């Protein structure tokens, strides 16, 4: 598990890792600091690594625009408050879905 507070920090933490050390899944909050979005962070990490890593967005935002953006990007979506059983189910679903591509 790697933890970061920004895409830039995540990319720095992942640099130099072997392929088997790279994450299989990105969990990102939708609203980040400095008016940035988790969807942008996911995209930046994926582009930097040239990998289509599975991703789930976690948010309290329930707007139609946010839901549409996350759905169009192909990311999973979990609303806050986060329940552990829902998180486990989504992690399994998105890792299995991505590994079967």
C-alpha positions, 0 to 999 in steps of 0.5 A: 500500500502506498499513500500520497496526498497528491498525484505528484507525490504518488508518482514520486513514490512509485518511480523506480518500482519494479512492475510487481511492486506497482499498485493494482488499484488506485483509491482517490478522493474526488475533491483534493487540495488546491481545487484538484480532483481525484479523477485528474490524479488517477489520470496523471498517475496512469499516464506517467506509468503508462498503465491502465490501473484500476481505480475507485473514486471515494466522495461525499459529492452526489452531483450528477456531473460528478457521477457522470465524470466518474462513470465515463472514465470507467472508475468505480464510485463509493460514496461517503460515509465509507463502509468496509464491506462496500470497499471490499466488494468494490476492490474485488470487483475492479481488480478482477475486472481489470485483470481480465482485460 
